[in-house]
Amino acid sequence: MRSLYVLLMYCHLVHVLVQFNFVGALSIRKNDLNGVEGRSHDADVAKSGLLKMCKTCTSVKCVPQIQCPAHVRMGDHEKPQICDLPAGKFGYCCETGQNHTAPQNKARRATIPSFLPPDVLEEARKNFEHLMHGVVQMPVLRGHPDFTHGIVFQSTPKEDLHNFALSNSALELVIASQVFGKKEQVPVDDLITNNVPIQFSKTPLAQHCQTRPICLGRHHFRSMDGTCNNPLPQRSHWGAAGQPMERLLPPAYEDGIWTPRAHSSDGTALSSAREISSALFTDVHRPHPKYNQLIMQFGQLLAHDVSQSASVRLDENGGLVQCCSPGGKSILPPEKRHFACLPIPVSENDEFYSAFGVRCLNLVRLSLAPSADCQLGYGKQRSKVTHFLDASPIYGSNEASARDLRTFHGGRLHMFNDFGRDLLPLTSDKDACGSADPGNTCFKSGDGRTNQIISLITLQIVFAREHNRVADILAELNPTANDEWLYQETRRIVIAELQHITYNEYLPAIIGSQQMKRFRLMPHRQGYSTDYNVDVNPAITNEFSGAAFRMGHSSVDGKFRIHDEVINIPDVMFNPSRMRKREFYDDMLQTLYTQPMQQVDSSITQGLSRFLFRGHSPFGLDLAAINIQRGRDQGLRSYNDYLEVMGAPKLKHFGQLPKDIGEKLARVYRTPDDIDLWVGGLLEKAVEDGIVGITFAEIIADQFARFKHGDRYYYEYNDKVNPAAFRPAQLQEVRKATIGRLICDNADHLTLHSVPLAGFVLADYPGNRLISCDDSNLPTVDLNMWRA
């Protein structure tokens, strides 16, 4: 402790301690949770004159604590050097980088073999065969919530076959790890920190490890599947479709491998996710005073761009797994239950589901990715799409999908001409929507979730139209250009527009300006960025996918208000036929930018917490309960652990919280160490000039830093980093892209003729206003800079 104390005394002691209070959590923002605006601690400290500059990092960068997660497992004498960050904050001179553990210097126990014994391999083989056979499967009926939920993970038949094989390969490796860990009594801590360096490569299981792509030459344009982004051959798979999610902190699997967190820190069973949802997440109308529904919908598009998990399937045909008896009357008994079942128990006295006799909500565990390093270890969830911000919902995440969407003429994408209006092409896939009724319209894009809600389709149309608009202009400017160049160059421009809007308009509103500065996320006004880091893995983290970026579920309003019509969102989930109405597209866009989003807090619309994916059923699923259970499936640690990784003190008892919140949490959790990350994050007050609380702000900021610093094709990098770098004049034009201009350029202009100047902000918010699409004050990207 002495060394840490001396360090703090040297480096703005008061500032450090105050920052812990400012960025802490529920316990140390009691007044904030009661709606009382606190003073700026940093301003007070600055006035006091007590701040001292920290030493400058010499060979490494200064990063926020969350980007140096190994510090939580270090002793006081091992902690990194403290350093100064922008916005008056401090960070660490980090040697360990994104690794969630420090290098292990301890000698391994001599009793642990350095190889997989034959009896382990044989037992693992028998266990796997047992799981694959003998399970009686209940049918999942079309039109029911479970069937519609399954569409969220929808793939083509070819992809289903591939995904099933990958999932089984990963499962065989996980089972072998479990058998070895149990037989050799390996400490859980060694398993979750990858401190058991046993390779599968010299065993029959080597066939189940992923092979790294071979990248020949320097790819001018980014690949469709995200491969070959990192220039180092051993990292050619980083960020690619099908690669595993990474972690900020080691998983909370009870066996260190894949068994979900099911017990409290005191050994008792955790409360049901539905019980927690019912107790904490009510439906209260709290419209945001500043931001509109467009920012909520743009967030879902981004979520689909960087992540699509896959649930374990019944067979190679993509059959859905059912964990509940018909109608959700009970959880299936063990002898009939699939190994991947993680159903959510429902109380017989449940305030909503009891009326329907529902005692079980279906949930199937996410499938895993085989190891690329072929090492024994814990299970890692897989993302089917690329981990990059690369507009994959528009273009797809593999060559086959991309080719299916192209016309191969003029660089254009296929569209459906609906009486003179371009909509997304129609799909012949009967499973793309929840109903097979012949009168239903169902659309196709680069992502199988397009039809999930009609507001998402609206934005997908905007970007698909933008591609064809840009392609047409480039073809006119460059009459000798071939289709391939026009397509790739247009795709490069559209991706750049998406990235610029994300970092310039969307992200500052979500996480606030301080986090934008601290994590080096602000776009440059001129010149190129130098932030690329070959050591940054751009992969999404479980914490981001499983909790922080699910904050958007709280921002959803249960209804769309279009003129005099009120549309309940369950009625337009996987039911997009209204888009065929001539004026609906324009009207939906206007609704998105005029209707306020809901505040991100402990309120969830009943459209999501009771009627999600209801189909023909009188009830649906509970998205809040699914989020909590999914976090346990993914091995997310408790909320308290993420306070620690940010550098904030942990909660010690519920009495530290405001009385009403503390009492509610105490009814469903035994100790603060049990609070699920998604729950704790939503209970925080929003950061200054942001939408989410500090914990989610930090996790989201870290993730978007990975997307930027780990993507060499990011739009602001020069040709020393990015093979497809923009020329300086082109880059300046890309920086003019705004969500408002994007909407204006791709609307039908039947009812829409203006947009808010700040597109994600309500038009009547002070300082904002509606502006005509023809107004010169709405910047336009001048594509003349692409004339050959």
N, C-alpha and C positions, 0 to 999 in steps of 0.2 A: 504493500500500500504506500510505502514511503516514496518510491520512485514515481508513482502516479500522482501523489500529492505535490511533489516538487514540480512535476511537469505542468500541472494545472496552475500552480502559483506563477510559473514562468509565463504561461500562455493564456492571458486574459481569463483569469480564474472566475471572476464574477460573470463574465459573458457566457462561459461554458455552463455554469450552474443554472443561469437564467434560461439558457436555450433548452436545457432539459425540461424546465417547467413549461416553456412555450410549446415545444414540439411533443410534449408528453401525450397522455391519453386521457381517458375519462376521469381518472383520479385527480389529475392536475389541471383539468379545465372544468372544474365544477361550475364556475360562474358562467362559462360559455354555454354549457349544456342547459342552463336555466335561461338562456337568452340574454345574458348580460354581456355587453361588449367590454372586453378587457383592454387595458392600455397596451401600447407597444413596448414590451420589455426591452427590446433591442435599442429603441430610441432612448429609454431611460438610462440604460447602461452607457450608451454612447455619450450622453450628456455628463455622466459622472466622471468621465476621464479615466476610468479604471481599465480600459481595454489596452492590451499590448499585442503587437503583431506576433504571430507564431513564426517559427523558423520555416524557411522555404524548403519544399521537398527538393532533393537533389537529383535522384535518378528515376523517380516515379512521380506520377501525378497525384495531386491532392483531390480526393474524392469524398462524397458524403459517406457516412459510416455504413449505410445500407449497401453500398457498392464495395465494401470490404468486409463481407459477412463473417469471415474467419475470426474477426476480433472477439466475437462472443465466446469463443472457445479458448481464448488465450488468457494466461495469467496476467496480473497487473504489470509485471516486469517485462512481458512480451508485447504489450499493446503497441500499435504503430504510433509513430510521431504525429502529434496534432498539428494541423496546418489551417490556414485561412482559405475560405471559399467566398465567392461573391454573395451579396445580399447580407453581409455581416454575420455569416455563419462559419462554423468550423468543420473540418473533416479530418481524414487520416491520410498520411503518406503511405499508400498501400502497396505492400510487396506481394500479397497473395492474390490480388485481383478478384475475379468473380468467384473463385473457389470458396465453398462454404466451410472448409476446414483448412487449418494450417498444415504444412508438411509434417508428416508423422516421424518423429525422431525415436520414438520408443521401439525397442526390439519386440518383434512378435513373439508370442508365447511358443516355446519350443515344442509344446505338445500339439500344436495345430499343424496338420500336414501342409506341405507346400504344393500339393496336387490333389486332384479329385480321386479318391480311392474307388476301385471298381464297384464296391458294394453301394456306394453313394449313387453312382450312375445307374445301377440296376434298380435301386429303390425309386429313384426319380422317374425312371422309365415306367415302372409299374404304376406309380402315382398318377402320372400323366394319362396313361391308358385308362385308368379307372375314372378319371374326370371326364374323359371324352365319350364314355359309353355308359349305358344303363340308366340314364336320366329320362324319366317320363316328362315330356314337354307339353305344357298347356298351350292351346292356340291363342294368338293375339289377333283379335278380330278387327277388320277394317271399320272405321267410323268411331272406334273407341279411343279414349285419350292415350292409352299405351301405344296403339298403332300410330297415331299422329305424332307422338313423341319420337317414335322410331324413325320417322321421316327426317328428323333433324340430323341424323347420322347417315342419310341416304347416299348411296353410291351406285355406279353402273354395275351390271353383272360381272364384268371383267375386274373392276376394282374390288367388288365383294370377295371374289375368289382370292385375289392378291392379299387383301386385308386379313382374311381368315387365316391364310398361311403365315403371314407375318405375326399375327396375334398368337398363333399356336407355337411358333418358334420362340417368341419371347417368353411364353408361358413355360415351355420346357426348361429354359435357362433359369427362370425364377424358381421353379420347383426344385431343380438341382441345388440352387443356392439355399433354399429352405431346408432341404434334407441335410446338406452339409453343415449349416449353421446349428441345427438341432443335434446332430450326431456328435459334433465336435464341441458343443456348448460354447460357441463363439459369442462373446458379449455383443448385445444389440448395438452398443456404441461403435464397435468396430465395423459392424455391417452397414450402419447408416452413414458412416464416414468413409466408406470404400477403403477400409484399412485391412482388407483380406485379399492380398494380391495373388489370387489364384486365377489362372487363365483357362478358358474353355478351348483355346486354340489347338491343344494337343489331345483332345478327346473327341469322341464321336459327335459331341454337341457343337463342334466348330461349324458344322453345316448350318446351324441356326443363327450364327452371328451375321450382322449386316456387313456387306462389302462396301468399301468407299468407292465413289465414282472416280474414273480416270479422266483427268482434264488435259486435253492436248491443246497447246497453244494458248493464246490470250483471247478469250471470248469478248467480242465487241459489245454485243447486247447481253443483258442478263438472261439466263436460261429460264425456261418456263417452270421447271420444278425446283429452282433455287440452288441447284448443284453448281459447283465451280465458282462460287462467289468469293470465298477466301482463297488467296493465291497460293497458300501452302498446301501441298498435296495431301498431307495427313489431316487437313481440315476442310477438304473439298466438299464434305457432306454437311458442314455446319449450316443450319438454317434451311436445309432442303425439306421438301415435302416428305412425310413419313418418318422424319427424325424425332427423337424424344424431346419432351419438355425438360428444361433444366430447373434448378432450385436455388432459392436464396439461402435456405436453411435445410439441414438434413431432414428426411421424412420422419413422420411420427407413426410409422408402422409399428404395431405392437411386437412383431417378431423381427423387426429390422428389415424385412424383405417386402411383404405385400399385405399382411393382415391389417385391416383398417383399424383406426383408433376407435375403440368402443367403450373404453373405461375411463373414469375420472382419475385424477391424480391420487385420489384416496382409495382407488381400487374398485369402487362401485361402478355400476353401469351408467354410461352417459344417457341423458334424457333423449327421447325420440326427437328427430329433427322436426317432425310435425308438431310436437308439443311445444318446442321452442318457437317455431314459426307462429303458432296460434297465440302464444303468450306475449310475444314481442312485436310482431309485425302486423299491425292493424291497417285498415284502409282509411286514411285521412287525407282529405283534399288540401294539399299545400302547394299551390302553384308557385313556381319560382318567379321572383320579382324581376329578373333580368333576362333569363335565357329561354329560348323557345324549344319546341319539340324537334326542330331540325337537328339540333346538336345531339339530342338523344338518338335520333335515327342515323346520323352520321357515325356515331359511336358504334352502333351495331354493325354497320358496313365495315368499319375498321376491324371489329372483333372477328368478323367472318373472313377478312383478308388475311389475318395472321394466325388463326387457330380454327381447327375443326377436329375435335376429338372423335374417337370411334368407340362405340360400346362393343363389348364382346358379343359375338353372334352365335346362333345355334349351329349353323352349318355354313358351307362354302357358298350357298345361295343367298346368304344374307338374312336367314330366318331370325325372327325376333325372339328374344328370351322373355318368358313370363315367370314372374316370381310370386304372383298372387293367384288365388282361386278366382273363378269367374265373378265379375262385378266387384272385385277387391274385397270379398267377404272375409278373407283370412290370408295369412302368409302360408305358402305351400309348405308341407312337412318336409323335413330334411331329405327323405328318400325320393321326393319328387322335385326337389329344388336344384336348379342349375348351379354349378360351382361359382358362377359370376354374379349370382343374385346378392343384392344389398338392399332389400325392400325396406320401406319406411313404415314402421308400425303406427297405427292410428288408434287412439283411445276410443272405447265404446261410448264415452261421453263427449266426444269431440263436438265442438259447437256447430260445425257445419256437416262433416261427413257422417255423423251418427244418423242423420235423417235418411241416409241412403244405405245404411248398414255397412259402410266401408270401414274395414279394419286394416287395410294394406294398400300402400301406394307403391307401384312398381318402380324399381330402379335397378339397372344393370351396371356392373362395374365397367370402367373404361378399359379398352384394350391397351396392351403395352407394346413398346418398341424393342426389337432385339438389340442387344448391345453392339455398338460399333467397335469398341475396344476389346470385346470378347472376354470381359472380366466378370468374375463372380460378384454379384451385388444385388441391390434392391431393384424392384420394378420401376420402370419409367413410362409414363403415359406418352402416347404418340399423337402428333398432329398430322392430319392427312394433307393439309395445305402447306404452302411455304410459310416460313416464319418471318418473312420480310414484308414490309409495306410495298407491295408490288402490284396492287390492283388485281389480285388473283380472282376475286368474285366476278370481274369483267372478262378476264382472259383464261382462267383455269390455272391449275397447278401441275399440269403435265401436257406433253405434246399432243396426245390424242384429243383431250378436251379442247385445247386451243385450236386445233385443226377443224374440229367439228363446228366451231363458232365462226370460222372465217369464210368469206365468199371467194377468196383468192382472186379478187379483181379490185384493183385500185386500193388495196390495203384495208378494205372495209370488213366490218363484222356483219353477219346475218342479222336482219331485223324482220319483223312481221309488219307488213303494210296493212294497217287497219283503216281503210277508207281514207288514205292520204296521210295518216299519222304513223310514225315508226314506233312500234312497241317491241319488247323483247320477242324473240322467236318462240313459237309455241312448241311444247314438248309432246312427244308421243308416249313418254314414260307414264304409265298408269299409277305408279307409286309416288310420283313427284308431289301430288296433293293428297289430302286426306280422303277425298271422295272420288269415286270412279264414275259419277254421273256424267252422261254424255254431253250435257249442256255446260259443264264446267270448263273454264279456261285455265290453263296451267302453262307457265312460262319456263324458259330455259336460259341459263347463263353459265358463267364459269364456276358457279357454286350451287350445290344441290339444295341449299336452304333458301333460295331466292323467294319461294312462294310462302315463306314462313309468316309474313305479315305484309299487307298491301303497301304500307308506307316504305318498306324496304325495297319492294319492286320499283317504287317511284324513283328512288335514288339510283337503283341499278339502271333504269332507263336513261336517267340523266347522264351517267358516265358512258353508257353504250352509245348514246347519241353523240356525246362529245368526241368519242373516238372517230366516228364516221365523219363528223363535221371537220375535225382536224385533218383526217386523211384526205378528204375532198380538197381542202385548201392546199395541202402539200402537193397533191397531184397536179393542181392547176399551176402552182409555182414551179414545179419540176416535171414538165411533161414527158421527159424521157425516163423518169424513175420507174423501176419495176415494182410489182406488187409486194415482194418481200421487204424491200427497203421502206416502202410507204407504210406497211403494217408495223414493222419494228420501230421505225422512227416515231410514228404516231403513238405506239404503245409507250415508248420512252417519254414522250411529252406528257401523256395522260398520267402516267405514274408520277412524274415530277410535279404535276399540278396537284395530285392527291397528296403527295408528301408535303408540299408547301402549305396547302390549306390546313393540313393536320398540325404542323408545327407552328404555323403563323396565326391561325384563328382558333382551331379546336383545342389544342393541348393547353395553351395559356388559360383558357376558360375553365378547364377541368382541374388543373393542379395549381394554378396561381403563378404569378410572376417570379416569386422567390425561388420556387422549385425549378422554373425554367432556367434561371440564372445559375443556380447551384449545380445543376446536372448538365450544363452547357448545351441547352436544347434550342436556344433562340436562333432563328435563321439570321444569316448575315444580310446586311443591306446592300453590300457590294462585295465583289471578289469571291474567292473560294474559301471553303471551310478546310481546316487541317485536322479535324477531329477523328479521322479514320484510325482504327487501332486493330491491327491484325490479330491481336490476342483476345479480342472481344467476341464471344460467341453470341450471335443475334437471337438465339432460340428463345421462345417464350418461356417464362417461368410458371411453375404450377401455381405460385401465389398470385400471379397476374391473371392467369386463365381461370383458376378455380375460385378466386375471391375478389380481388381488387377491381378487375374490369367487369365484374358482374354487378358493380354499383349501378350500372345503367338500368337494371331492373326496377330500382326504386324510383327512377326518373320518369317511368312510363305513366302516362295518363290512361285511365281505363276506357276513355272514349275519344273518338275523333269527331270534331264539330265542323261540319261542312255546310255552310249556309244554315238552312233550317233543319238539316238532318243531323242526328246523333248516331254514330256508328260505334257499337261496342267492339272492342278489339278482338274478343274471341270469335266474332262473326266474320272477321277478315283474316284469320290465320289459316294458311293453306286453302284459302278460298278467294282468289284474286280476280274473279270475274268482273267486278265493278270497273276494273281498269278499261274495259271495252267501252264504257260509256264515254261519249265524245269529250265532255268537258271535265271528266273526273281527274285526269292527270294534272291539269293546271290547278284545279280546286284542291287536290291533295297537297301539292307543293305549297299553296298559299296557307293551308291549314298548318303545315309543318312550321312555317316561319311566323305565323301569327298567334298560334296557341302556345301558352307557356308550358314548359316541361314541369314535372313535379320535382320538388326538392329531393336531394339524395339524403335520406334519413331512414327512420325505422318504419316508414309507411310504405306499403305495397298494395297496389290496386287489387281488388278481388278478382279482376279479370285474369290476373296472373297467379293469385294465391288460392283460388277456388275453381276457376273455370279454364285454366290453361289447357289447350288442345282438347277441349271437351267433345268436339265432333258432334255425334248424334246423342251423346250422353247428357243427362241433366247436371252432371258435375264433371270437373276436370281435375287436373293435377295441381299441386301446390309448388310453385317455382321457388318460393323462399325455402321450403323444406328440402327441395331438390338441391338447392345451392349448399345448404348446410351438410347434407348427406354426401354430396359430391366432394366437398372439401375433405371429409373423412376418408372417402374412397381414394383421393389423391394423396393422402398422408400429410395434409397441411398441419403444421404445428399450431398451437393455440395462439390466440391474439397476444397474450403476454410476451411470447417469444419474439414477436415482431416489434413490440415496443423496445425490447432489449437491443435488437439488431440496429434500430435507428439511433440508439444511444440514449433512450429514455428509460426512466425507472419502471419496473414492473408493478402491477397492482398486487397488493398483499391481501386485501380483504374488501368485501363489497361495501363496507362502511366508508371507504374512501370516495365513493360515488355519490352523486345527488340521490336523495332518499328514494324517489320514485323509480329511478333506473336501477339502483342497487337492489331494491326489493324485488323487482321483476326478474333481474338476472339471478338472484338468490333462489328464486322458485324453480328455476330450470337448470342451474349449474351448482355443483357442490362447492367449487372454489374458483377464484378468478383464473387459475391455470387451465380451466376447462373451456373457457369462452372460445367459441369457434371464430376464426379470423374474419369471415364474412359478417358475422354478427357484430363483433367489436368495431370493425371498420365503419359500419353504417351508423353506429351510435355516436360517432364523433361529430363535432361541429365542423362546418366547412372551413378550410383555410382561407386566409385573407385573399380576396378577389378570385376565389376558386369555387368549385362545386363540391368537391369531396373533402373528407377529413384528412389529417396529416398522414395517417398510416397508409391509406390508399393512395394519397398523393405521392408518397415516397416510392411505393411499389410500382405505380404507373410511370413515374418519372424514370426510375431505374430501367423499366422495360423499354420505354421509348428512346432512352440513351443507348440501349443495346441495338435497337433497330437502326439508329443513326450511326453510332460509332463502329458497329460491326458489319455494315453493308457498304462494300466498296462501290456499289452502283448508286449510292445515295446522290440525289440530284445536285448537291452543292460541292462535290469533290472535283478536283481537276484531273487532267489526263495522266498524271503520275500515279493516281490511285484508281480512277474510274476509266476503263477503256472506252466508255461511251460518254465521256464528259461533254457538257455543253460548252460552246464558245462563250466568252464573257457577255457578249450582246444577247445571246440566246438566254443565258441564265438570268439576266436582268428582266427579260420578258416573262420568264416563268414566275418570277417574284411578283408579278402583277396579278397572278391567279387568285381568285377569291371564290367562296362558295356562292356569293350573290351573282357574280358574273357567269359562273357555271350554270346556274339555274336559268338566268336570262337567255343565254346562248342556246339552251336546249328545251325551252318551254314551247308549248303549242301557241301561246299568245292568243288563246280564245278568251280566257278570263284573267290571265296573269300578264300584267304589263309593268309591274314594279316589284322591287325587292328591298328589304332593309339594307342600308349601306353597310352595316356590320351584320352579316347574314345570320349568325347564330344568336343575335340579340333581338329581343322584342322591339318592334319598330317604335313603340311609344316610350321606350326607356330613355331617360334624359341623355342627350348627346347623340342619339340615333334617330334615323328617320327613313321613311320609304323614299326610294329613289327610282326614277324611271329607268327602264332597261336601255333607253336611248341616251341617257344622261352621260356626258363625257366625264363626270366625276366618278363613274363606276369604271375602274381600270379594265383595259382589254389587252390580252396577250397578242402582240403583233407577230404573226407567223411569217411575215416577210423576212424575218431574220433567218429563216430556214431555206431561202431561195439559194439554189446551188450556184 
